[in-house]
Amino acid sequence: AQAVIPAMKAQKSGSIVNISTLATRKPMPGEGGYAMAKAALNQLTRQLAIELSGTGIRVNTALMGWMDGVPLDSFFASQGEAGKAFRKQRESEVPVGHIPPDKDCAKAVYFLLSDYASEITGAALDVNGGDWVAP
């Protein structure tokens, strides 16, 4: 943000999207430090939205959850048969019925960057298949 804000101010427009995590809404054992750091990022988003009001710069956050792609595939594969069972369990726990593909999660970021989100600033968009509402 520090690097791009001067140029965005000069052009009187811009969009910053911070990438945060589901862990700030749905605490998980062992993720305390990570979740707290990302919670600070969520607050930074809100603070910058206020600090930059009137400049034409929007600041939002995407709260990512589990994302299906090469890294997650590798993780599950490294667990053998247990990994297959764990994947199936996780998929059943996500309200959309599957782990969201990383390419589809990226589309939400593109949306926040685009003119379609021209009236959105200071927001946190859950991009996690509804996993944040699941018990």
N, C-alpha and C positions, 0 to 999 in steps of 0.2 A: 504494500500500500504506500509506504513512504516513497518508493521509487517512482510510482506512476501518478500519484496525486498531483504533483506540480504540472505535468503535461495535461492531465485531465482538467485541471482548473483553467489552464490556458485555453483549452478548446471548449470549455464550458459544458463538458459532458463526459460521461464515462460510467462504467459499471465494474464493481469489484465483487467477486463471489468467493467467500471463504469456505473452505471445505472442513466441516466438522463431523460429528459422529453421533450415532444413536446412543452411545454410552452416556451422553449428557442427559438423556431423558429416561434411560432404562439401565440403571447401574448393574454391573456384572462383577462378580468376584475377581479380584486381581487387576482390575482396570482403573483403580482409583486415581492414580497419578495422571494417566492418559486422559481420563474423563474430566478431571479438574482443569488440565491445560486447555482442553477443547472448550470447556465451559467459559474460560477466560476469552477464548476466541469468539464465542457467541456474544459475550458482552462487548468485545471490541467492535463487532459488527454494529450493534445498536448504538454504541458511542460514536463511531464514525458516521453513521447515518445522521445523527444529530449535529455533529461537528461540521459536516460537509453540506448541511442543508442550505439550499439556495445557490449551490455551485453547479448544479446539473449532474453531480456524481451520486450514483446510487450504490449502496453497500448492502449485500444480503449474504445469507449463509445457507448452504445445503448440508443437511444432516444425513450422512450416509450410514447405512447399516451394512449387513453382509452383502457383498457384491460378487456375483458369479463371473469368473474369468480365469485366466491362466494361474494367477497366484493361489486362488482358492481351490481350483482343480488340483494343483500340485500338492496343496496341504491335504486334501482328502485322499489323494492317491498315496501319499506317504503313510497313511494310517491303515492301508490294506482294506480288509473286509470291514473293520470297525469304521473306517472312513466312509464307506458306502452307507452304512447304517446311520452314521452321524449326519451325512448329507440329507438322507431321507427324513430324519427327525427334524432337522432345521427347516427343511422345505415345508413340513407339515405345521410348523410353528409360525410361519410367516403368513399373515392374512391373505396375501394375493396367491398363495399356494405354491410359490417357488421362490428361490433366492433371486432377487433382481439381477439381470445381466449388467455388467459394468458399462456396456455401451448404452444401455437404456438409462442408467443413472446419469451418465454424461449429458444426455439430452435435457435433463432438468437443469443442469448448470448452463447449458446453451440457452435455455429459456430465460433464466435469470439474467443472463448477459444481454439478451436480445431486447428489441423495442417492444416485444409482446409484454414485457415486464416493466414497461416505462414508468408505471405508477407504483412500483413496489420498491420500498427501501426499508432497511432495518428488520427485515423478515427472516425467519428461519423456516425453511421448507424441508419437511421430512421426505427423504428419498430413500425409503427402506422397506417398501412393500407393505407398509402399515405395521411393521414389526414393533414400532414404539407403543402401540396400543395393546399388543398381545401380552398376556400374563407371563 
